[in-house]
Amino acid sequence: MKDSYLEVTFRHGRVLAAYYYLPRRAGQKSYRTEEVEPSVVVDYSRAGRPIGIEITAPDRVTLTKMNRVLKHLGQPILRPEDLAPLRAA
Protein backbone atom coordinates (compact mmCIF):
# COMPACT_ATOMS: atom_id res chain seq x y z
CA MET A 1 0.00 0.00 0.00
CA LYS A 2 1.50 3.27 -1.09
CA ASP A 3 -0.94 5.80 0.37
CA SER A 4 -2.24 6.46 3.86
CA TYR A 5 -5.95 6.27 4.53
CA LEU A 6 -8.45 6.41 7.39
CA GLU A 7 -10.84 3.55 8.17
CA VAL A 8 -13.69 4.32 10.57
CA THR A 9 -15.82 1.73 12.40
CA PHE A 10 -19.37 2.70 13.30
CA ARG A 11 -21.82 1.03 15.68
CA HIS A 12 -25.45 2.11 15.93
CA GLY A 13 -24.64 5.21 13.87
CA ARG A 14 -21.80 6.35 16.12
CA VAL A 15 -18.07 6.27 15.58
CA LEU A 16 -16.66 3.41 17.65
CA ALA A 17 -12.99 3.39 16.59
CA ALA A 18 -10.73 4.33 13.71
CA TYR A 19 -7.47 3.22 12.16
CA TYR A 20 -5.13 5.38 10.10
CA TYR A 21 -3.16 3.12 7.75
CA LEU A 22 0.37 4.26 6.92
CA PRO A 23 2.21 3.12 3.79
CA ARG A 24 3.38 -0.48 4.13
CA ARG A 25 4.28 -3.56 2.16
CA ALA A 26 1.51 -6.02 1.32
CA GLY A 27 0.97 -8.51 4.13
CA GLN A 28 2.97 -6.51 6.66
CA LYS A 29 1.54 -7.01 10.17
CA SER A 30 1.80 -5.30 13.51
CA TYR A 31 4.56 -6.69 15.70
CA ARG A 32 4.61 -4.10 18.49
CA THR A 33 2.32 -1.31 19.69
CA GLU A 34 2.97 1.85 21.66
CA GLU A 35 0.52 4.34 23.13
CA VAL A 36 2.02 7.69 22.10
CA GLU A 37 -0.85 9.94 23.15
CA PRO A 38 -4.01 9.25 25.12
CA SER A 39 -6.37 7.33 22.76
CA VAL A 40 -3.65 7.02 20.09
CA VAL A 41 -1.68 3.78 19.65
CA VAL A 42 0.96 3.30 16.96
CA ASP A 43 1.49 -0.13 15.41
CA TYR A 44 5.03 -1.01 14.31
CA SER A 45 6.28 -3.70 11.96
CA ARG A 46 8.85 -6.29 13.01
CA ALA A 47 11.51 -3.97 11.56
CA GLY A 48 10.32 -1.11 13.81
CA ARG A 49 8.63 0.89 11.07
CA PRO A 50 5.28 2.55 11.90
CA ILE A 51 2.51 0.94 9.84
CA GLY A 52 -0.67 2.34 11.37
CA ILE A 53 -2.30 4.39 14.08
CA GLU A 54 -5.16 3.06 16.19
CA ILE A 55 -7.58 5.75 17.34
CA THR A 56 -9.31 4.15 20.31
CA ALA A 57 -11.47 7.12 21.32
CA PRO A 58 -12.19 9.10 18.14
CA ASP A 59 -14.21 11.75 19.98
CA ARG A 60 -11.09 12.65 21.98
CA VAL A 61 -8.64 12.84 19.08
CA THR A 62 -7.98 16.22 17.52
CA LEU A 63 -6.25 17.21 14.31
CA THR A 64 -3.48 18.77 16.41
CA LYS A 65 -2.94 15.52 18.33
CA MET A 66 -2.85 13.41 15.16
CA ASN A 67 -0.45 15.80 13.44
CA ARG A 68 1.83 15.79 16.47
CA VAL A 69 1.98 11.97 16.27
CA LEU A 70 2.49 11.97 12.49
CA LYS A 71 5.26 14.55 12.72
CA HIS A 72 6.97 12.45 15.41
CA LEU A 73 6.77 9.43 13.07
CA GLY A 74 8.13 11.39 10.11
CA GLN A 75 4.84 11.14 8.19
CA PRO A 76 2.93 13.85 6.27
CA ILE A 77 0.46 15.81 8.38
CA LEU A 78 -3.30 15.74 7.89
CA ARG A 79 -5.70 18.44 6.73
CA PRO A 80 -9.00 19.02 8.58
CA GLU A 81 -10.96 17.23 5.85
CA ASP A 82 -8.84 14.10 6.34
CA LEU A 83 -10.43 13.57 9.77
CA ALA A 84 -13.94 14.61 8.73
CA PRO A 85 -15.26 11.02 8.80
CA LEU A 86 -14.59 10.94 12.55
CA ARG A 87 -17.03 13.80 13.02
CA ALA A 88 -19.65 12.51 10.55
CA ALA A 89 -21.95 10.75 12.99
C-alpha positions as semicolon CSV with decimal commas, in nm:
position;residue;x (nm);y (nm);z (nm)
1;M;0,000;0,000;0,000
2;K;0,150;0,327;-0,109
3;D;-0,094;0,580;0,037
4;S;-0,224;0,646;0,386
5;Y;-0,595;0,627;0,453
6;L;-0,845;0,641;0,739
7;E;-1,084;0,355;0,817
8;V;-1,369;0,432;1,057
9;T;-1,582;0,173;1,240
10;F;-1,937;0,270;1,330
11;R;-2,182;0,103;1,568
12;H;-2,545;0,211;1,593
13;G;-2,464;0,521;1,387
14;R;-2,180;0,635;1,612
15;V;-1,807;0,627;1,558
16;L;-1,666;0,341;1,765
17;A;-1,299;0,339;1,659
18;A;-1,073;0,433;1,371
19;Y;-0,747;0,322;1,216
20;Y;-0,513;0,538;1,010
21;Y;-0,316;0,312;0,775
22;L;0,037;0,426;0,692
23;P;0,221;0,312;0,379
24;R;0,338;-0,048;0,413
25;R;0,428;-0,356;0,216
26;A;0,151;-0,602;0,132
27;G;0,097;-0,851;0,413
28;Q;0,297;-0,651;0,666
29;K;0,154;-0,701;1,017
30;S;0,180;-0,530;1,351
31;Y;0,456;-0,669;1,570
32;R;0,461;-0,410;1,849
33;T;0,232;-0,131;1,969
34;E;0,297;0,185;2,166
35;E;0,052;0,434;2,313
36;V;0,202;0,769;2,210
37;E;-0,085;0,994;2,315
38;P;-0,401;0,925;2,512
39;S;-0,637;0,733;2,276
40;V;-0,365;0,702;2,009
41;V;-0,168;0,378;1,965
42;V;0,096;0,330;1,696
43;D;0,149;-0,013;1,541
44;Y;0,503;-0,101;1,431
45;S;0,628;-0,370;1,196
46;R;0,885;-0,629;1,301
47;A;1,151;-0,397;1,156
48;G;1,032;-0,111;1,381
49;R;0,863;0,089;1,107
50;P;0,528;0,255;1,190
51;I;0,251;0,094;0,984
52;G;-0,067;0,234;1,137
53;I;-0,230;0,439;1,408
54;E;-0,516;0,306;1,619
55;I;-0,758;0,575;1,734
56;T;-0,931;0,415;2,031
57;A;-1,147;0,712;2,132
58;P;-1,219;0,910;1,814
59;D;-1,421;1,175;1,998
60;R;-1,109;1,265;2,198
61;V;-0,864;1,284;1,908
62;T;-0,798;1,622;1,752
63;L;-0,625;1,721;1,431
64;T;-0,348;1,877;1,641
65;K;-0,294;1,552;1,833
66;M;-0,285;1,341;1,516
67;N;-0,045;1,580;1,344
68;R;0,183;1,579;1,647
69;V;0,198;1,197;1,627
70;L;0,249;1,197;1,249
71;K;0,526;1,455;1,272
72;H;0,697;1,245;1,541
73;L;0,677;0,943;1,307
74;G;0,813;1,139;1,011
75;Q;0,484;1,114;0,819
76;P;0,293;1,385;0,627
77;I;0,046;1,581;0,838
78;L;-0,330;1,574;0,789
79;R;-0,570;1,844;0,673
80;P;-0,900;1,902;0,858
81;E;-1,096;1,723;0,585
82;D;-0,884;1,410;0,634
83;L;-1,043;1,357;0,977
84;A;-1,394;1,461;0,873
85;P;-1,526;1,102;0,880
86;L;-1,459;1,094;1,255
87;R;-1,703;1,380;1,302
88;A;-1,965;1,251;1,055
89;A;-2,195;1,075;1,299
